[in-house]
Amino acid sequence: MNYQVYAIKYATREARSNDNFYGHFDPHEDYPMPLDYFIWVVTSDQYTVVIDVGFTEEVAEQRKRTFHRCPVSVLPSLGIDPYSVSHVVITHMHYDHVGNLDKFPNAKFILQEAEMAFWTGKHASKSGFRLGVEVNDVLHLVKENFKGRIHFVNGVEVILPGITVYKAGGHSAGLQVVKVQTEKGNVILASDATHFYRNINENRPFIAVHNLAEMYDAFDLVRSLADDPNLIIPGHDPIVMERFPAAKPGLEGIVVRIT
């Protein structure tokens, strides 16, 4: 089973290098280092899977992010009806990954059990964690769980033929990465296991850390899963939009095809 893999850019944030690396502050080495926000889509003749769903324009305004478009609104340009999507993989529950789940009314949500346990547990309200999520997003997932719409994973699981999720941790308690079989080899959608290429290439953790040791281990996990380091896709690096071609004419700067 070989899939096509797409990245959809929906927002940006202006930032500097001192904002993006754990334990790093050097006023003499502080340069612009913006973040892009993506969701990912995996398609074959049989299956369509969405990985993460982005945030809303309202949340963008509250958090002072530059909002370009609702990522779900782009799916029809790829021939995808959100109502027909059967699986949505949630890499983790931070605000920029779970804000549009209501737009997939027929999907099963794939989530690590450790991630839900953390955000419904006693530490979720602590100041060091609280800002990472929108409370309404957490509540939405709790309600979806009572409807039986969440498939919980503990560690590693084949979700569909050719698509496997792996618990990585580090950036969040139950962060998971996704391995996708393609004609070019396994694509690793690393999400926030590595925000930028530089995080994993230089072993430099991102500034937002849940467990530092696990973040280093996540780098090793992602590298071990990749057939080709060029097929490791970080979660927020603008370089992704430069390395890969537009999915089709008219989608330049919006959607790239990874394979």
QUIZI-V95903 format. One line per field, one symbol per residue. phi: phi as a letter, one per 30 degrees, with the letter a starting at -180 (. if undefined). psi: psi as a letter, one per 20 degrees, with the letter a starting at -180 (. if undefined). burial: I if it has 16 or more other ideal C-beta (glycine too) atoms within 10 Angstrom, else O. A space follows every 50 residues. Layout:
phi->???
psi->???
burial->???
This chain:
phi->.cccbbcccbabbdabeddcbdicbbddbbbebdcccbbbbbbbdcbbbc cibibcdddeddchcdccadddddeedciccedcdcbbdcdacdedbbdb dddbdcccccbdeddddddccdcdddedceddbceddddedddddddicc cdcbjcaddbeibbcbdcijdbdbebcbcbdbdcjddcddhcdbdbeded dchcddddbcbdddddddeddedddddbedcdcddbdededcdbdedaej ceicbccdb
psi->opqqpqpppirrpprrhiiippjpooiiloqpmrqqpqrqppqahhqppp oqjarrhghgghjlqophqphhihghijkpohiiphpopohrjqhjijik hijmijqppoqphhgghgijahihiqhihgiirphhgghghghhgiikjp opqndppogrpjopqpphafhrhkpqrppppriiapponicjhogqhhgh hjloqqhopgogghgghhgggghhiphphijporhjphhhihhqqqhrpi jpjgpqog.
burial->OOIIIIIIIIIIIOOOIOIIIOOOOOOOOOOOIOIIIIIIIIIIOOIIII IIIIIIOOIIOOOOIOIIOIIIOIIOOIOIOIOOIOIIIIIIIIIIIIII IOIIOOIIIIIIIIIIOIIOOOOIOOOOIOOIIIOOIIOIIOOIOOOOII OIIOOOIOIIOIIIIIIIIIIIIIIIIIIIIIOOOIIIIIIIIIIIIIII OOOIIIOIIIOOOIIOOIIOIIOOIIOOOOIIIIIIIOOIIOOIOOIOOO IOOIIIIII
